[in-house]
């Protein structure tokens, strides 16, 4: 099972900031689990998750630093704003084909 992490926040010193415009992080994370859990191990703390296969990144997004230089799956940001979780999964599935 592939391990992916969603880059929905940016760490800033001692706190985390979710990207502007993204619906409630809890609601979004719940929806992502509903759609992805049968096929992927998903994480939201992308900066500490281990052995990831790729990062799922809203495009465009706030710049962030990935020290591990993991592969990035760019997903149109509007899909995160509009609850397009099924469409997000299609982009991820297509990446791993």
PyMOL commands that set and color helices and strands:
alter all, ss='L'
color gray80, all
select helices_A, chain A and resi 25-36+77-81+85-96
alter helices_A, ss='H'
color red, helices_A
select strands_A, chain A and resi 2-7+9-12+15-18+40-43+54-59+72-76
alter strands_A, ss='S'
color yellow, strands_A
deselect
rebuild
show_as cartoon
